[in-house]
Amino acid sequence: MHDDCDSLKNKLTEFNSLLLNEYFVVSVTESWLNSSVTNTMIDTPHRHKIYRNDRSTRMGGGVLCLVSNDWPSFIVPLPDKFHNLDVIAVTIMTDTGNIRYIYIVHLSLISLGETIWHC
């Protein structure tokens, strides 16, 4: 499941209700999270491993990935050149033994700057 939230902070109750549907992977862009929102608040049933990249330099943005605790997963380190982007890379091993790579990226005109006009 994927959602572009425009702030998950004010939708945590509804979000946790969605997680009761036992999704294996949930991705969120525009999470607008910061350190005031703990992982425990994001997944109150504690059914998922949480990976997040909160935007700290300005309001908005941020990406979030939740992976079922039933599937082994880990974060993939990204090169430093991506540190200003809202991006997460996660490796997941499914219940059938397949390896999947999940990339969650949110690009905005602000993060792209003038390069958007040179495409």
Secondary structure, 3 states (H helix, E strand, C coil): CEEECCCCHHHHHHHHHHHCCCCCEEEEECCCCCCCCCHHHHCCCCCEEEEEECCCCCCCCCEEEEEECCCCEEECCCCHHHCCCEEEEEEEECCCCCEEEEEEEECCHHHHHHHHHHC
